[in-house]
Amino acid sequence: MVSRDDKHVYQPGFLYVLFDKMRPDELIRDQRSLLAPSIIFHHDTVVGIDPKAGEVHTEKGKKTKV
Ligand SMILES: Cc1cc2nc3c(=O)[nH]c(=O)nc-3n(C[C@H](O)[C@H](O)[C@H](O)COP(=O)(O)OP(=O)(O)OC[C@H]3O[C@@H](n4cnc5c(N)ncnc54)[C@H](O)[C@@H]3O)c2cc1C
């Protein structure tokens, strides 16, 4: 998994914040803590997708075959 954010925001919780039932910080968790251990997490930004080559290109210069 590639994401430019290492935090996950639980968007449906926004409604609870609106009605003062949750605080914003309760909706934010580390992405890694939500993933199965077998999933490799790359904190990086996707800058291009090459469908012909089957590659995803990222800001840190990584090229991953998909
Ligand atoms: C008030 C509210 C209530 C909701 N209720 C429900 C509900 O009841 N049921 C339901 O199914 N859905 C609900 N939703 C919608 C649900 O929260 C969203 O559909 C869901 O979060 C979208 O998930 P996503 O992974 O597609 O996108 P996101 O959660 O937006 O994640 C996209 C990720 O991609 C990353 N990213 C973007 N561009 C790049 C890039 N170039 N390189 C690397 N990373 C990138 C972003 O940083 C982000 O982390 C609700 C939303 C709101 C606001």
PDBQT file of the ligand as one rigid body, heavy atoms in Angstrom, charges set to zero:
ROOT
HETATM    1  C1  LIG A 101     -19.438  12.456   7.209  1.00  0.00    +0.000 C 
HETATM    2  C2  LIG A 101     -19.077  11.237   6.388  1.00  0.00    +0.000 A 
HETATM    3  C3  LIG A 101     -19.783  10.046   6.576  1.00  0.00    +0.000 A 
HETATM    4  C4  LIG A 101     -19.486   8.917   5.820  1.00  0.00    +0.000 A 
HETATM    5  N1  LIG A 101     -20.183   7.759   6.039  1.00  0.00    +0.000 NA
HETATM    6  C5  LIG A 101     -19.904   6.656   5.328  1.00  0.00    +0.000 A 
HETATM    7  C6  LIG A 101     -20.606   5.422   5.548  1.00  0.00    +0.000 A 
HETATM    8  O1  LIG A 101     -21.495   5.331   6.406  1.00  0.00    +0.000 OA
HETATM    9  N2  LIG A 101     -20.299   4.348   4.772  1.00  0.00    +0.000 N 
HETATM   10  C7  LIG A 101     -19.316   4.409   3.816  1.00  0.00    +0.000 A 
HETATM   11  O2  LIG A 101     -19.085   3.408   3.133  1.00  0.00    +0.000 OA
HETATM   12  N3  LIG A 101     -18.647   5.553   3.604  1.00  0.00    +0.000 NA
HETATM   13  C8  LIG A 101     -18.898   6.671   4.313  1.00  0.00    +0.000 A 
HETATM   14  N4  LIG A 101     -18.219   7.835   4.080  1.00  0.00    +0.000 N 
HETATM   15  C9  LIG A 101     -17.242   7.876   2.982  1.00  0.00    +0.000 C 
HETATM   16  C10 LIG A 101     -15.947   7.207   3.360  1.00  0.00    +0.000 C 
HETATM   17  O3  LIG A 101     -15.373   7.741   4.559  1.00  0.00    +0.000 OA
HETATM   18  C11 LIG A 101     -14.997   7.482   2.179  1.00  0.00    +0.000 C 
HETATM   19  O4  LIG A 101     -15.643   7.025   1.013  1.00  0.00    +0.000 OA
HETATM   20  C12 LIG A 101     -13.734   6.725   2.325  1.00  0.00    +0.000 C 
HETATM   21  O5  LIG A 101     -12.958   7.239   3.401  1.00  0.00    +0.000 OA
HETATM   22  C13 LIG A 101     -12.947   6.888   1.068  1.00  0.00    +0.000 C 
HETATM   23  O6  LIG A 101     -11.851   6.006   1.195  1.00  0.00    +0.000 OA
HETATM   24  P1  LIG A 101     -10.717   6.039   0.149  1.00  0.00    +0.000 P 
HETATM   25  O7  LIG A 101      -9.659   5.095   0.665  1.00  0.00    +0.000 OA
HETATM   26  O8  LIG A 101     -11.276   5.824  -1.216  1.00  0.00    +0.000 OA
HETATM   27  O9  LIG A 101     -10.187   7.552   0.164  1.00  0.00    +0.000 OA
HETATM   28  P2  LIG A 101      -9.489   8.342   1.323  1.00  0.00    +0.000 P 
HETATM   29  O10 LIG A 101      -9.927   7.878   2.678  1.00  0.00    +0.000 OA
HETATM   30  O11 LIG A 101      -9.689   9.773   0.943  1.00  0.00    +0.000 OA
HETATM   31  O12 LIG A 101      -7.978   7.928   1.176  1.00  0.00    +0.000 OA
HETATM   32  C14 LIG A 101      -7.230   8.274   0.046  1.00  0.00    +0.000 C 
HETATM   33  C15 LIG A 101      -5.780   8.237   0.471  1.00  0.00    +0.000 C 
HETATM   34  O13 LIG A 101      -4.987   8.358  -0.696  1.00  0.00    +0.000 OA
HETATM   35  C16 LIG A 101      -3.947   9.281  -0.402  1.00  0.00    +0.000 C 
HETATM   36  N5  LIG A 101      -3.467   9.852  -1.660  1.00  0.00    +0.000 N 
HETATM   37  C17 LIG A 101      -4.138  10.694  -2.486  1.00  0.00    +0.000 A 
HETATM   38  N6  LIG A 101      -3.350  11.001  -3.555  1.00  0.00    +0.000 NA
HETATM   39  C18 LIG A 101      -2.179  10.334  -3.367  1.00  0.00    +0.000 A 
HETATM   40  C19 LIG A 101      -0.962  10.239  -4.124  1.00  0.00    +0.000 A 
HETATM   41  N7  LIG A 101      -0.788  10.888  -5.285  1.00  0.00    +0.000 N 
HETATM   42  N8  LIG A 101       0.040   9.459  -3.651  1.00  0.00    +0.000 NA
HETATM   43  C20 LIG A 101      -0.109   8.784  -2.482  1.00  0.00    +0.000 A 
HETATM   44  N9  LIG A 101      -1.248   8.827  -1.726  1.00  0.00    +0.000 NA
HETATM   45  C21 LIG A 101      -2.257   9.599  -2.177  1.00  0.00    +0.000 A 
HETATM   46  C22 LIG A 101      -4.543  10.314   0.524  1.00  0.00    +0.000 C 
HETATM   47  O14 LIG A 101      -3.546  10.967   1.222  1.00  0.00    +0.000 OA
HETATM   48  C23 LIG A 101      -5.403   9.400   1.418  1.00  0.00    +0.000 C 
HETATM   49  O15 LIG A 101      -4.687   8.894   2.511  1.00  0.00    +0.000 OA
HETATM   50  C24 LIG A 101     -18.459   8.981   4.836  1.00  0.00    +0.000 A 
HETATM   51  C25 LIG A 101     -17.739  10.172   4.660  1.00  0.00    +0.000 A 
HETATM   52  C26 LIG A 101     -18.030  11.283   5.427  1.00  0.00    +0.000 A 
HETATM   53  C27 LIG A 101     -17.218  12.559   5.213  1.00  0.00    +0.000 C 
ENDROOT
TORSDOF 0
